[in-house]
């Protein structure tokens, strides 16, 4: 299976208006009107990359992974069937909300809703940040990344590599177990961390990451977070593996957001999978 990128992310929110204010005023996304209690958020030339929907719970709702075209989606569905995975084709309303030409969805071994799609719609006009973010690092690299807390990382790793075709970037054992995976040159589009280590025994979106091309934008956004008294989950720091300079803030839907700069790119011809000694070179203090 050839997945191109993390195309979009769906979030559930008990207070969607609070997330809307956070996404626009703090993160700098552009709000786009939605349907059936949803609100979309744009960060590039796509119609949207993030959707929040009203719910009786907070957290991650679905994760959209892009394939090349309708033929690739059909082939992916055959592969899923051959591996005993029950996939369901999207309804017309789901396609309308996602703004894609075709989509199928299924659950991974931990219970996360995975969506494979093709044909994303473009947004109207140019992306216009709600604040001063000129652009985000997306394009063929996708939205950014998601990190999911899972009860059994090894089972998730096998499923995403053997069934979905992801490649391992690196792994970590201390202070907690983690596996980082890529599907394009971005160091990781998804990672799994040891849920029980954090006291989490069910599938859970720990954070999603947005990348900007300017270190100063990270600093300005960090100042804004402090000025607005947004809870800081982790202070400024730099990661060991993808070298991202970033900080983490607590969003109103209980999901952390990482806002960063400077991620390394992977060349599969030369990249060597290693076990990193820990998550950070410095900083990222809780």
N, C-alpha and C positions, 0 to 999 in steps of 0.2 A: 504494500500500500504506500502511495506517495502523497503524504500530506504536505502542503506547501507552507502553511503558517497558522498561527493563532489569529483568526480573523475577527472574532467578536466574543464578548463576555456578557452574560446575563446575571443580574443581581436581583434578589428579593429584598423588599424593604417594608418594615412596618410604618415608617415615616418617609415616604419617597420624596417629599418636598425638602426634607432636611438633607437628603443625599444630593438633590438637585443643586441646592445652594452650595454645598461642599464641592461638587464636581465642577461647577462653573467658577465660583468666586475664589476657591483655593487652588484647584488643580488646573483651571484654565481651559476646560472643555467648552464646546459650543453646544448648547441645548437645542434639540430638534424635537418637534411635536411627535407624539406617539399615538398608539391606539390601545383600547381596552385596558386602561389604567397603566400604560407603559410610557416612559419618557426615554428618548434616545439621546446619546451624547457623541458628538463628532470630534475627532482629533486630526483628521487629514481629509483627503479627497473622497473617502468613502461616505456613504450616507450616515453611517454611525459605526462605532466600535464597541460601545458600551450601552446596555439597556438596563434600566431599573424598573421593576414592576411592583405594584402594591401587593402586599402579602401579609399573612399573619406571622411571618418569621423573617429574620434577617439572614443574609449570607449569599453564597454563590448559588445560582439557579441552573445555569447551563454554560457550556464552553464550546464555541464554534470553531471547527478546524476546516480549512479550505482545501479542496482538491481542484484539479485543473478544469474539468468540464463534466458534462453529463455522463459521458462514457466512463470517466474515471470514478464518478460516484457510483455508477452501476457496478463497475468492477469491484469497488470497495464493499458494496453490499453483498456481492457474491463471496468475497473473502470472509466477511463477518459470518455469513451463514455457514461456510465451510468450517469455521472455528467454533460453531455452536453459539454464536451471539445473535440474539433476537433483535433485529433493527426494525424500526417503524418509520414509514414514510411520513413526511410532514403534511399537515393539512394546509389547505389554501390560506387559512388565516395565519398559521404559523409562518408560512412563506412571506406573507404580506408584512408581518411584524418584523421578521428578520431582514427583509428586503434582499432576498436571494432568489435565484431561479429554481433551485432544487435543494432539498435537504432531507436527511434521514437521521434518526436519533436512537440511542441505546444507552444502557448503563454500563459503566466499567465495573470491575470486580468489587470496588468499594462502594458503588452506588451513585457515583457522580454521573450526571446527564451529559453525555458526549454527543455533539452534533457535527456531522460531516455535511458540507454544503459546497455548492459552486455558484458562480454568477452573482457576485455581490453588486449591489446598486451603487452608483456614484451619488455624491451629494450635490445639491444645487449651489452653484457658485463656488467661491474659494472658502476654505476653512477660515473662520474668524473666531479667535479665542475670546472668551468672556473677559480675559484680562490681558496680560502682555506676553503670552506665550506665542512666539512666532510660528513654531512648528514642533511636532513630536517626531521621533525617529520611528518610522513605521515602514511603509512600502512593502517590499518583498519580505521584510523581516517580521511583519505582522504587528499586532497590537502592542506586544511587550511580552510579559510572561505572567503565569499564574503559579502559585505554590499551594499545593493541597496537602493538608494533614490527613494521613491515611493509617488505618490500623495495621496494615501489612504491606510494607514497602516492596518486598520481594515479589509478591503477587502482582502488584501494580506494575512493577518494572517489567516483568515477563509479558504482561498483557500489552503494554504500550510499545515494547520493542518487537515482540514476536507476532503480534496481531496487527498493530497499527503502524509499525515501521519506523518508530522513533529510534534515535541513536543516543547512546549514553555519552554525556560530556565529561562528567566526573562524579565521584561519590564521596561520602563523608561518613565517618563512624562516631566521631566525638565533636562536640559534647552530646550530639544526638545523631541518629542515622538519617541520611538524606541521599537522594539520587536526583541528578540534574540531567535533563534530556533536551536534545535539539532536533529540529526538523528542517532547518535552514541555517545559514551562518550565524544567527543570533546564538550566543552561548547556551542559553536554555529558554525554551518557550514554555516548558512545564517542569516542575520539580515536585517531588514527594518527600515529605518530612514525617518523622515518627510521631504519629498522633498521640499514642499513650504517654510518650515522654512529656508532652504538654498537658496531659490529663484529658485528652480528646479521644474518644473511642468510636467516633462516627466520622464519615467524610465531612471535611470542613475546608472552606477556602480561607487559608491563612492570610494571603495578600495577593494583589495584582500589582504589576510594575509598569510605570510609564517612563519612557526615556526621552530626554531632550538633548539637543546637540550643543548645549552651552552650560558649562559649569556654573556660571554666574546665575543662570536661571534657577538652578537647584538652590543656590544660596538665597536668592530673593524669595523663592517660595518657602524656604525654611523660615525666613524672617516673618513672612506673612502668617505662617502657621503659629509662630510664637506670639505675634501681635494679636491674632484673633483668638488666642488661647485654645487652639485645637489640640487635643491630647497627642503628645509625641510618643509613639510606641518605641522607636529607636532613634537615637541622635545621629548626626552626620557621621559617616564612616565610609570605609572602602572594603569591598568584598575580596576574598582570597582568590576565588576562581574566575569570575567574569570581570573583575577589576572595576566594577561599577562604583562610582562615588554617589552616595544617596543618603536619604533619611526615610523613616517610616512614620506615617501619621495614622491615627485611628479614624476611620470614616464613620458616618452615622449608621451604617448597616452592619457594624461589628466586624468589618473586614479591614485589615491594614492596607494602606496604599504605599508603595515604594515609589519615590520620585527620584530619578537618577540620571547620570551622565557617564559616558565613556565606556560602554560595554565592549568587550573584545569580541571579535568575529572568529568563527571556527572554519578552518579549511580541512575537510575530511581526509584529504590526501596526506596531511602532515600531523593532524591532531592526535595526541596520545592521551588516552583515558587514564586519569590518576585518582588516587585517594587524597583529598585535601586534608590538611591538619586541623582545620577549623573554618568557620564561615567568614572571618574578618581579618584583614590586615591591621586595622585599627578602627576605633570608634564603634558606632552602632550600639551604644550603651542603652540598656533598658531603663 
